[in-house]
Amino acid sequence: METPWLKNYEDGVPSSLVYPRVPLTHFLKQAATSFPQNLAMVFAEKKISYRELKEKADALANALIALGVKKEERVALLLPNSPPYVIGYYAILQTGAMVVNLNPLAVERELLYFLNHAEVRTIILAEPLFSRIANIAPLSSLENILVACLRNWGATPKLSGEKKDLIPFNVRKGVYSLESLLDQHAQQNPPEVELQPEDNALLQYTGAITDGIKGVVLTHANLVANTLQILSWVVRSRPGKETFVSVLPFFHVYGMAVAMNMPISLASTMVISPRFEVKTALQAIKRYRPTFFPGVPPMFVALSQEKDAEKYNISCLRVCYSGGAPLSLEILDDFEKLTGARITEGYGLAEASPATHCNPIFGKRKLGSVGLPYPDTLAQIVDLETGREVLPPGEVGELCIKGPQVMKGYWKMPEETANTIRDGWLYTGDIARMDEDGYFYILDLKKDMIIAGGFNIYPKDIDQVLAEHPKVAEAIAVGIPDRYRGETVKACVVLKPGQSATEEEILDFCRKNLAKYKVPTHVEFRLALPKSPSGKILRRMLRQETIDTERKKATER
């Protein structure tokens, strides 16, 4: 097939790569061998070298094996960005088991679904999240709960959110202190588990629980390939000499790839934060002089609008990745003028490990475009009706992708896998077009997904919670444009006859039943919701009505 994008590759970026037949853990082993004294992680005041990181991952892997963890088993991580997350991730992989990423903001019913669907027996979590898991453990297949005390890793109580009372490990069967296990298994030889590139490495959930949640299965070969593809795009990277701002959540596939796996493959320092705060980020930049900053638009908005930002001398930044939502030209210009860094936008999805496209970092970029396919990645636009006709440049259709980073399939969903991967092509469900130069443009989000502040929000999860409110007759959530978050959630509500409610009452109900990032920021009470002839509520019509109303208000001002 034609590959017009290759002619626009930046000088030094290869059209194809050689992929070693190694597991993802190879990168950590290589970094610990070549740069043992290099700082791998900085977390609060705690500093860990690559030698120490490898030793702790080995120790935890041995501990997991001693607890009965076997190859192909699923082991969950429920942790914010922190040393225990990185150690846990690589330790699980060393045992031959699969990492199951769980969102620390998820509520109990969401966590229970994931644990049972993946048949998780062992979980590693942060201490403040213990009660959440303890409440649902009897309803799950859990047998081992490893608890990390973030205070032991340099986190302050404010940073970790932990309470003063510690978990009584000695009175709870199956509950272990992560730190104690690391001490018990220190200085042991690395576990001797034979890993193949084709072995499963990661189970990454995507989609809404109420609308066919899918578990994406990624192999070691998928993750190795995507790490090398992303790395090849940065022709001026310096192994052992880079520093990353690692604030993107590792439990999200984007943060995992560009804020953890990529820096480890470069033996770089990760300046790790569990959440983004402007002042904290600026202080870290001033102190540790990072060169890479993977982020989402709200982060760059906040930094560019901080009045004292110049005082922190953030010109050390060279490369910034932006994903999760479109970045406005205004913010891009402001941030690049402030730092001198180059922001590049790209595209990806969990089913592709995740990265498939990116604008050249120092070469020709096109604003509004997600850029060019990575090396060894084929991409085409097919007709929306049959998915069989490949469309020429400029035509709008569904984006399809083929490459070594494409997933193995969906967990326990052979039919859905066969429908999504056809003849080796991943059908993304995203509406897009390609121009004559091979740059791709995403025109519509997959189905009705809302992307707010870099988080994927599936509105049907919110719809269900709204429907459970005793005063609500009908309700639907829509994503509306937001300058800071990219999008935000609006709830359109029809109350039952004779009922009355305030916006705060609806929002408070949502706060109790939804993860914080899913809670609507606006509530509109309506007499009726627009519907199709079949009775289906027209979500996109509501969204467009809101956009049109806001535009009219702006014009009248």
C-alpha positions in Angstrom: 0.0 0.0 0.0 1.0 3.6 -0.4 2.8 5.3 2.5 2.9 9.0 1.7 3.9 9.8 5.3 7.4 8.4 5.0 8.5 11.4 2.9 7.7 13.7 5.8 9.6 11.8 8.5 12.1 13.9 10.3 15.7 13.3 9.3 17.1 10.4 11.3 13.7 8.7 11.9 13.8 5.2 10.3 10.9 3.9 8.3 11.4 0.5 9.9 12.9 -0.9 13.1 14.5 -4.2 14.3 12.6 -5.6 17.3 14.6 -7.8 19.6 12.9 -10.9 20.9 13.0 -9.8 24.5 10.3 -9.2 27.2 9.6 -5.7 28.3 11.6 -6.3 31.5 14.7 -6.3 29.3 14.7 -2.5 29.3 15.0 -2.3 33.1 17.7 -5.0 33.2 19.6 -3.1 30.5 19.4 0.2 32.3 20.5 -1.3 35.6 23.5 -2.9 33.8 24.6 0.1 31.8 23.7 2.9 34.2 23.4 1.3 37.7 24.1 4.6 39.5 21.8 6.7 37.5 18.7 8.0 39.3 15.7 6.0 38.2 13.1 7.7 40.3 12.7 10.8 42.4 9.6 10.8 44.6 9.2 13.6 47.1 12.6 13.4 48.8 13.2 9.7 48.0 15.7 8.8 45.4 16.2 5.4 43.9 18.9 4.3 41.4 18.5 1.9 38.6 20.4 -0.8 40.5 18.1 -0.3 43.5 15.0 -0.4 41.3 16.1 -3.6 39.7 16.9 -5.2 43.1 13.5 -4.2 44.5 11.7 -5.5 41.4 13.6 -8.8 41.7 12.7 -9.0 45.5 9.0 -8.4 44.9 8.9 -10.8 42.0 10.3 -13.5 44.3 7.8 -12.6 47.0 4.9 -12.9 44.5 6.1 -16.3 43.4 6.3 -17.3 47.0 2.7 -16.3 47.4 1.7 -18.6 44.6 1.6 -16.2 41.6 2.0 -18.2 38.4 2.7 -17.4 34.8 -0.3 -15.9 32.9 -2.0 -15.1 36.2 -3.5 -11.6 36.6 -2.1 -9.4 39.3 -3.7 -5.9 39.9 -2.1 -2.6 40.7 -4.1 0.0 42.5 -1.6 2.7 43.1 -0.9 6.4 42.3 2.3 7.3 40.5 4.9 6.2 43.1 8.0 3.9 43.4 5.7 1.0 44.5 3.8 1.2 41.2 7.0 1.0 39.1 8.4 -1.8 41.3 5.1 -3.7 41.2 4.7 -3.3 37.5 8.1 -4.8 36.6 8.0 -7.4 39.4 4.7 -8.7 38.1 6.1 -9.0 34.6 9.1 -10.9 35.9 6.9 -13.6 37.3 5.3 -14.1 33.9 2.0 -12.8 35.2 -0.1 -10.0 33.6 -0.4 -6.5 35.1 -4.0 -5.4 35.5 -4.1 -1.6 35.8 -6.8 -0.2 38.1 -7.6 3.5 38.5 -7.1 4.6 42.2 -10.1 6.9 41.7 -12.5 4.1 40.9 -15.3 3.4 43.3 -16.0 0.0 44.9 -18.5 -1.3 42.4 -16.2 -0.5 39.5 -13.2 -2.2 41.2 -15.2 -5.3 42.0 -16.2 -5.7 38.4 -12.6 -5.5 37.2 -11.3 -7.9 39.8 -13.9 -10.5 39.1 -13.7 -10.1 35.3 -9.9 -10.6 35.3 -10.1 -13.3 38.1 -7.5 -11.4 40.1 -6.1 -13.3 43.2 -3.4 -10.8 44.1 -3.5 -7.0 44.3 -0.8 -4.4 45.2 -2.3 -1.2 46.5 -1.6 2.0 48.4 -2.6 2.0 52.1 -5.3 4.7 51.9 -7.1 2.5 49.3 -7.1 -0.6 51.6 -10.6 -0.1 53.0 -12.1 0.2 49.6 -10.7 -3.2 48.6 -11.4 -4.8 52.1 -15.0 -4.0 51.7 -15.3 -5.9 48.4 -12.7 -8.6 48.9 -15.3 -11.2 50.2 -17.2 -10.8 46.9 -14.1 -11.2 44.8 -11.5 -13.9 44.0 -8.8 -12.0 46.0 -6.5 -14.0 48.2 -3.4 -11.8 48.6 -3.5 -8.0 49.3 -0.1 -6.3 49.4 -0.2 -2.9 50.9 2.3 -0.1 50.2 2.8 2.6 52.8 3.7 5.6 50.7 5.2 7.4 53.8 8.0 4.9 53.6 8.8 6.1 50.2 9.1 9.8 51.1 5.5 10.9 50.6 4.1 13.4 53.1 0.7 12.7 54.6 -0.7 15.4 52.3 0.9 13.8 49.3 -0.2 10.3 50.0 -3.5 11.0 51.6 -2.9 8.3 54.2 -4.4 8.3 57.7 -2.2 7.9 60.8 -3.6 4.5 61.8 -1.8 1.6 60.2 -3.3 -1.6 59.0 -3.0 -4.5 61.5 -1.2 -6.8 59.1 -0.9 -9.5 61.7 -4.6 -10.0 62.2 -5.8 -10.1 58.6 -5.2 -13.3 56.7 -3.8 -12.7 53.3 -2.8 -9.0 53.9 0.9 -8.2 53.7 3.1 -5.2 54.0 4.8 -4.6 50.7 7.8 -3.1 52.4 8.2 -6.1 54.7 8.0 -8.5 51.7 10.8 -6.5 50.0 13.0 -6.8 53.1 12.3 -10.6 53.4 13.2 -11.3 49.8 16.1 -8.9 49.4 19.4 -10.1 48.0 17.9 -13.1 46.4 18.7 -14.1 42.8 16.2 -12.8 40.1 13.4 -15.3 39.5 14.1 -17.8 36.8 10.9 -17.5 34.8 11.2 -18.0 31.0 9.5 -15.1 29.2 8.7 -15.1 25.5 7.8 -12.0 23.5 4.4 -13.5 22.7 3.5 -13.9 26.4 0.7 -11.8 27.7 2.0 -8.8 29.7 -0.9 -6.4 30.3 -4.6 -6.4 30.8 -5.8 -2.8 30.2 -9.5 -2.1 30.7 -11.2 0.4 28.3 -14.8 1.2 27.8 -17.8 1.7 30.1 -19.0 -1.0 32.6 -22.5 -0.3 31.5 -21.8 -0.6 27.8 -19.5 -3.6 27.2 -16.3 -3.0 29.0 -13.3 -4.5 27.2 -10.1 -5.8 28.6 -7.3 -5.2 26.1 -4.6 -7.9 26.1 -1.1 -6.6 25.2 1.9 -8.9 24.9 5.5 -8.2 25.8 6.2 -7.9 22.0 3.5 -5.3 21.7 4.9 -3.1 24.5 8.5 -3.6 23.4 7.6 -2.6 19.9 5.7 0.5 20.9 8.4 1.6 23.3 11.0 1.4 20.5 8.6 3.1 18.0 8.1 6.1 20.4 11.8 6.2 21.1 12.8 6.2 17.4 10.7 9.4 16.9 13.1 11.3 19.2 16.2 11.4 17.1 18.1 13.5 19.6 17.5 11.5 22.7 20.5 10.8 25.0 20.5 7.5 26.9 21.4 7.9 30.5 21.1 11.7 30.3 17.4 12.6 30.1 15.0 13.5 32.9 11.2 13.1 32.6 8.3 14.8 34.4 6.3 11.6 35.2 3.0 13.0 36.4 0.7 11.4 33.8 -1.0 8.5 35.6 0.9 5.2 35.0 -2.4 3.2 35.3 -3.5 4.9 32.1 -1.9 3.3 29.0 -0.6 6.7 27.7 1.2 7.5 30.9 2.5 4.0 31.2 4.1 4.2 27.8 5.6 7.7 27.7 6.1 8.6 31.4 7.4 5.2 32.6 8.4 2.6 29.9 10.0 5.1 27.6 12.2 6.8 30.3 13.3 3.4 31.6 14.3 2.3 28.1 16.5 5.4 28.0 17.8 4.9 31.6 16.4 8.3 32.3 15.3 9.8 35.7 11.6 9.9 36.4 10.5 12.8 38.6 7.4 11.2 39.8 4.3 12.9 41.2 1.0 11.2 42.1 -1.0 14.2 40.8 -0.4 17.4 38.9 -0.2 20.6 40.9 1.2 23.7 39.2 3.5 24.9 42.0 4.8 21.5 42.7 5.5 20.9 39.0 7.3 24.2 38.7 9.4 23.5 41.8 10.3 20.0 40.5 11.3 21.5 37.1 13.5 24.1 38.8 15.2 21.5 41.0 15.7 18.5 38.7 15.9 20.3 35.2 13.8 17.7 33.2 14.1 17.6 29.5 10.9 15.6 28.7 7.4 16.4 29.8 4.6 14.1 28.6 1.3 15.7 29.6 -2.3 16.6 28.7 -3.6 20.0 27.6 -4.8 21.1 31.1 -1.2 20.8 32.4 0.2 23.0 29.6 -2.7 25.5 30.1 -2.0 25.8 33.8 1.8 26.2 33.4 1.5 28.7 30.6 -1.0 30.8 32.6 1.0 30.7 35.9 2.2 34.3 36.4 5.4 33.3 38.2 6.4 30.5 35.8 9.4 32.4 34.3 11.0 32.6 37.8 11.4 28.8 37.8 13.6 28.8 34.7 11.7 26.1 32.8 13.7 26.5 29.6 15.4 23.1 30.4 12.4 21.4 28.8 13.1 20.2 25.2 10.3 17.8 24.2 6.7 17.8 25.4 4.1 15.3 24.4 0.4 16.3 24.5 -2.4 13.8 24.2 -5.8 12.9 25.5 -7.5 16.0 23.9 -6.8 18.6 21.2 -4.4 21.4 22.2 -5.4 24.9 21.1 -2.9 26.9 19.0 -3.1 29.7 21.6 -1.9 27.4 24.4 0.7 25.7 22.2 2.2 29.1 21.3 2.1 30.4 24.9 3.9 27.3 26.3 6.5 27.1 23.6 7.4 30.8 24.0 7.6 30.3 27.7 9.9 27.3 27.6 11.5 27.1 24.2 10.4 23.5 24.2 8.6 21.7 21.3 5.1 20.3 21.9 4.1 17.4 19.7 0.6 16.0 19.5 -0.2 12.4 18.6 -2.8 9.7 18.7 -3.2 6.3 20.2 -5.6 3.9 21.9 -5.3 1.1 24.4 -5.7 -1.5 21.6 -2.4 -0.3 20.1 -0.2 -0.2 23.2 -1.1 2.8 22.7 0.8 5.0 20.3 0.2 4.9 16.5 0.7 8.5 15.2 2.7 11.6 16.1 3.7 14.9 14.6 7.4 15.2 13.9 9.1 16.7 17.0 11.5 19.0 15.3 10.2 18.5 11.7 7.1 19.6 9.9 4.0 19.5 12.0 0.4 20.3 11.1 -1.8 21.8 13.8 -5.0 20.0 14.2 -3.4 16.8 12.9 -2.4 13.9 15.0 0.6 13.5 12.8 2.2 10.6 10.9 2.1 6.9 11.6 5.1 5.6 13.6 7.7 3.3 11.9 6.2 0.0 10.8 2.7 1.3 11.3 0.3 1.2 8.4 -2.8 3.3 8.5 -5.7 3.7 6.1 -9.2 5.3 6.0 -12.0 2.9 5.0 -15.7 3.6 4.2 -18.0 3.7 7.1 -20.7 1.4 5.7 -18.7 -1.7 4.9 -15.2 -1.0 6.2 -13.8 -2.7 3.0 -13.2 0.2 0.6 -9.9 2.1 1.2 -10.6 5.8 0.7 -8.3 8.3 -1.0 -6.7 11.3 0.7 -9.2 13.8 1.9 -12.1 11.4 2.2 -13.7 10.8 5.6 -14.1 7.3 7.0 -12.9 5.0 9.8 -9.3 4.9 10.8 -7.7 1.4 10.6 -4.2 0.5 11.8 -1.8 -2.4 11.3 1.5 -2.8 13.1 3.5 -4.7 15.8 1.9 -2.7 18.5 -1.7 -3.9 17.8 -3.2 -5.9 20.6 -3.5 -9.6 20.8 -7.2 -9.2 21.4 -9.9 -8.6 24.1 -10.0 -10.7 27.3 -12.6 -13.4 27.0 -14.3 -11.7 24.0 -13.4 -13.7 20.8 -16.3 -12.3 18.8 -15.5 -8.7 19.7 -11.9 -9.4 18.9 -12.7 -10.8 15.5 -15.0 -7.7 14.8 -12.2 -5.3 15.8 -9.2 -6.9 14.2 -9.9 -8.0 10.6 -7.2 -9.3 8.3 -4.7 -7.9 10.7 -6.2 -4.4 10.6 -7.4 -2.8 13.9 -10.7 -1.0 13.3 -10.4 1.9 15.7 -14.0 3.2 15.5 -12.6 6.7 15.1 -13.7 8.9 12.2 -10.7 10.4 10.4 -9.1 11.6 7.2 -5.6 11.6 5.7 -4.2 14.4 3.6 -2.0 14.2 0.6 1.1 14.3 2.8 0.1 11.4 5.0 -0.9 13.5 8.0 -4.0 12.1 9.8 -6.9 14.1 11.4 -9.3 12.7 13.9 -12.7 14.2 13.2 -14.9 12.6 15.8 -14.3 10.8 19.1 -14.9 7.1 19.3 -18.7 6.7 19.9 -19.7 9.1 22.6 -16.6 9.0 24.8 -15.8 12.2 26.7 -12.1 13.1 27.3 -11.8 15.5 30.2 -8.4 16.5 31.5 -6.9 13.4 29.8 -9.3 11.0 31.4 -11.5 8.8 29.3 -15.1 9.1 30.5 -17.8 6.9 29.2 -21.1 8.7 29.6 -23.3 5.6 30.1 -21.6 5.0 33.4 -22.8 8.5 34.5 -26.3 7.9 32.9 -26.8 4.8 35.1 -25.9 6.6 38.3 -28.2 9.6 37.4 -31.0 7.1 36.6 -30.7 5.7 40.1 -31.6 9.0 41.8 -35.1 8.7 43.2 -36.2 12.0 41.8 -34.9 11.5 38.3 -37.2 10.2 35.5 -34.6 10.5 32.6 -31.1 11.7 32.4 -28.1 11.6 30.1 -24.6 12.9 30.3 -22.9 14.7 27.4 -19.4 16.1 26.9 -19.2 19.8 26.2 -16.1 21.9 25.3 -14.0 23.2 28.1 -11.0 25.4 27.6 -9.1 24.0 30.6 -10.1 20.3 30.6 -10.7 19.9 26.8 -14.2 18.7 27.6 -16.3 18.6 30.8 -19.4 16.6 31.7 -22.9 18.1 31.7 -25.9 16.2 33.0 -29.3 16.8 31.3 -32.0 15.7 33.7 -35.8 15.3 33.6 -37.4 15.0 37.0 -40.3 12.8 37.9 -43.7 14.5 38.0 -44.2 16.5 41.2 -40.5 16.4 42.2 -38.0 19.2 42.6 -34.3 19.1 43.0 -31.3 21.5 43.0 -28.2 21.2 40.9 -26.1 20.6 44.1 -28.4 17.7 45.1 -27.8 15.9 41.8 -24.1 16.6 41.9 -23.8 15.4 45.5 -25.5 12.1 44.5 -23.0 11.7 41.7 -20.0 12.4 44.0 -21.1 9.5 46.2 -21.4 7.1 43.3 -18.8 8.1 40.7 -15.1 8.5 40.6 -14.3 12.2 41.0 -13.2 12.8 37.4 -16.6 11.5 36.2 -18.8 13.8 38.2 -20.6 16.3 36.1 -19.7 20.0 36.4 -23.1 21.2 35.1 -26.7 20.1 35.5 -29.5 21.2 33.2 -33.1 20.5 34.2 -35.3 19.9 31.2 -38.9 19.1 30.6 -38.0 16.5 28.0 -35.0 15.0 26.2 -34.8 14.8 22.4 -35.3 11.3 21.1 -35.2 9.4 17.8 -38.3 7.7 16.4 -37.2 4.5 18.2 -37.1 6.3 21.5 -33.3 6.5 21.8 -32.2 9.7 23.5 -30.1 11.8 21.1 -26.9 12.5 23.0 -25.1 14.2 20.2 -28.1 16.5 19.6 -28.0 17.6 23.2 -24.3 18.3 23.0 -24.7 20.3 19.8 -27.5 22.3 21.4 -25.3 23.2 24.3 -22.4 24.3 22.0 -24.7 26.4 19.9 -26.2 28.1 23.0 -22.7 28.9 24.3 -21.6 30.3 20.9 -24.8 32.5 20.8 -24.1 33.9 24.3 -20.5 34.6 23.3 -21.6 36.5 20.2 -24.2 38.5 22.2 -21.4 39.6 24.7 
